[in-house]
Amino acid sequence: MLFRSVGAIAPITGTFFTSLRETFRRIGTNRSQLNGPECRFPRIPTVDSCASTGGPAQVIGRDGALASLEVSSKRNHAEDGNRRMKVPEARETIFRNLEQLEKFGFDSDWIAVVHTDGNGLGQLFLNFDEHLRSIGRSDAVDDVAIGSDLYRKFSVAVERCTRAAYEAAVIYTGDHPSRRGIVPVLIGGDDITAIVT
């Protein structure tokens, strides 16, 4: 699978929220102008591709597979990520390596990928100034410092709610006799993706 990220910078002119919308617009423009990895990473001399990103492989991983520096770095920091996603009240839910995950899949009667995403939250973030006005906080719309601080606090609150929802689901299903495991793939923003069996 090929993952490509893109960013954008826009100067703060007017309110924080008009600049934020301009940044999102620029991200869309920048994303549409990305070339494929073959163009972005010419292979002279010829090198193998990373199986995960399509970029040039620069490292041989622990499993012998070729990986880009990006993938190698993520693998090296996976243990820290696993620790952050662990739910203390539940039995072990994290697999330490790909072999354990593959065995988990092969030994299961069924396996599913569960994804949750808060409906409309993206639009809420994009039109946050309108919601501030609707609750009588026009001062926050006009003041860059206040508006950006409220936006940050709301973003942090959404992240906490997402984490709490994941932990509650793991604890609720943790002692069910038919449950074999949960592998968190992504917990962030208003998104949760997990492999369950």
Secondary structure, DSSP 8 states (H G I E B T S, - for coil): -------------S-HHHHHHHHHHHHHHHHHT---HHHHS--SS---B-TTTSSB--EE-TTS-EE-HHHHHHHHTHHHHHHHH--TTSS----SSHHHHHHHHHT-S--EEEEEE-TTHHHHHHTHHHHHHHTT-HHHHH-HHHHHHHHHHHHHHHHHHHHHHHHHHHHHHHT-TT---EEEEEEETTEEEEEE-
